Amino acid sequence: MDAFRMPYLNRTLLLLSLLLLLLLLLGQSRTAEARRHRQRVRRWTGTEETQKHGASLPKKPPDVTKSRKTKTEHLLKVDDHDFTMRPAFGGPAIPVGVDVQVESLDSISEVDMDFTMTLYLRHYWKDERLSFSSSTNKSMTFDGRLVKKIWVPDVFFVHSKRSFIHDTTTDNIMLRVFPDGHVLYSLRVTVTAACNMDFSRFPLDSQTCSLELESYAYTDEDLMLYWKSGDESLSTDDRISLSQFLIQKFHTTSRLAFYSSTGWYNRLYINFTLRRHIFFFLLQTYFPATLMVMLSWVSFWIDRRAVPARVSLGITTVLTMSTIITGVNASMPRVSYIKAVDIYLWVSFVFVFLSVLEYAAVNYLSTVQDRRERKMRERARSQSLPCTCSISQTRTMDGTYSEADTNSLAGYTEEPMDPEDEPEEKQKVPEKSEHMVVHLSMSTESAGIKKRKSIRALNIIQNTHAIDKYSRMIFPGSYIFFNLIYWSVYC
């Protein structure tokens, strides 16, 4: 019985010993994990603890950024001074130098009379309150957060409509402080400012616009604005270009501006001159207007009896010219003076309108002449015997007779014709009116010359073919003469 129990007890003891060994190993692993966790906590929190044996733990390394910030604020002494006052308050005016780099000239609007420009605006001044000691004599650069704590010049844009400082991805502001107290303050600005444009020579004009900078609060006794490097204070990008204008030059000026309520202020000017490209307006305005005027001349070569053709051509050209004038004025400001393009378009409109009136005169005179010829034929039928009188140059260019010739028949005797020709003439009288031949005898040669001149002048007026013939030369010649004068004056 005892021999049987001994193996069983041995196995039980072996199992218990193994269980205890496992528990011991598990406890040691947990202790080691807890120790490593405490070390990580000490490393991140920086707290100092002592181990059981009394040894001190390593300290956390100092935060360089926090110490630098504290050191910088203490170095610039921002909290030790009142920066609401200008530097050297109570003393002479503080000089503030300015230079500008034009990044882009975005747009020019004739309707609103303004321009939009993006530029880098830089200010230079000295503030001894910001001076600091430095062994390397290097400057310190800051962003826009420090600008709110120190004094900066209150420069604004005169005649500005809209302006803003770019803020992508942060505010585009830079502040650089040198050990001796000199400060560079730079910002990137887009400004839309008014420009007084003169359109009396539009579109053959040149415009001069200016961007004006001035201190808002400080007069010339407190702040003196000046261009830091003279004419070299303004720099531009060579890639600046505009669709309608050619940039001729940029230059700087400065002067004093007076306000009756506050006093004198220093004002800086950025002037630039623009010359308009004419090729666009040649294609869109001048060339179409010239074509319409030339098209109106086609009616002079159309038969006067083709009333629908000549009337429709004249009305079409008149309406087209009206559309061109309306389109040009829609894209322009409503100025009270006459522009160069208005002169050209309205003179062209007058030429087109006169061509319509020319046909109206031709048609009217043709109707009057036909009526008079009809009366002459009726009178010839009533007399049933044609008369033959002697007069020179009484036929008109188209084979008809004028009213003056028919009225001059009174007082002259009729000569009977040969009996052989009489029946033939009687048959031809109802068909044609050209069988009346008047023979007039003038008393003196001078009276005959005067009579011929008056008859010739009257024939030219009443002859519709002559009016069209002279119009073919007068209209083009007058229009070419107008163009010569116009382009010589405005170019």
HULINWO-V855910 format. One line per field, one symbol per residue. ss: DSSP state (H for helix, E for strand, C for the rest). burial: I if it has 16 or more other ideal C-beta (glycine too) atoms within 10 Angstrom, else O. Layout:
# HULINWO-V855910
ss: ???
burial: ???
This chain:
# HULINWO-V855910
ss: CHHHHHHHHHHHHHHHHHHHHHHHHHHHHHHHHHHHHHHHHHHHHCCCCECCCCCECCCCCCCHHHHHHHHHHHHHCHHHCCCCCCCCCCCCCEEEEEEEEEEEEEEEECCCCEEEEEEEEEEEEECHHHCCCCCCCCCEEECHHHHCCCCCCCEEEECEEEEEECCCCCCCEEEEECCCCEEEEEEEEEEEEECCCCCCCCCCCEEEEEEEEEECCCCCCCEEEEECCHHHHEEECCCCCCCCEEEEEEEEEEEEEEECCCEEEEEEEEEEEEEECCHHHHHHHHHHHHHHHHHHHHHHHCCCCCHHHHHHHHHHHHHHHHHHHHHHHHCCCCCCCCCHHHHHHHHHHHHHHHHHHHHHHHHHHHHHHHHHHHHHHHHHHHHCCCCEEECCCCECCCCCECHHHHHCCCCCCCCCCCHHHHHHHHHHHCCCCCCCEEECCCCCHHHHHHHHHHHHHHHHHHCHHHHHHHHHHHHHHHHHHHHHHHHHHHC
burial: OOOOOOOOOOOOOOOOOOOOOOOOOOOOOOOOOOOOOOOOOIOOOOOOOOOOOOOOOOOOOOOOOOOOOOOOOOIIOOOOIOIOOIIOOOOOIIOIIIIIOIIIIOOIOIOOIIIIIOIIIIIIIIIOIIIOOOOOOOOIOIOOOIIOOIIIIOIOIIOIOOOOOOOOOOOIIIIOIIIOOIIIIIIIIIIIIIIOIOIOIIIIIOIOIIIIIIIOOIIIOIIIIOIOOOOOIIOIOOOOOIOOIOOOOIOIOOOOOOOOOOOOIIIIIIOIOIOIOOOOIOOOIIOIIOOIIIIIIOIIOOOIOOOOOIOOIIOOIIOIIOOIIOOIOOOOOOOOOOIIIIOIIOIIIOIIOOIIOIIOOIIOIIOOIOOIIOOIIOOIOOOOOIIOIOIOOIOIOOOIIIOOIIOIOOOIOOOOOOOOOOOOOOOOIOOOIOOIOIOIOOOOOOOIOOIOOOIOOOIOOIIIOIIIOOIOOOIOOOIOOIOOOIOOOIO
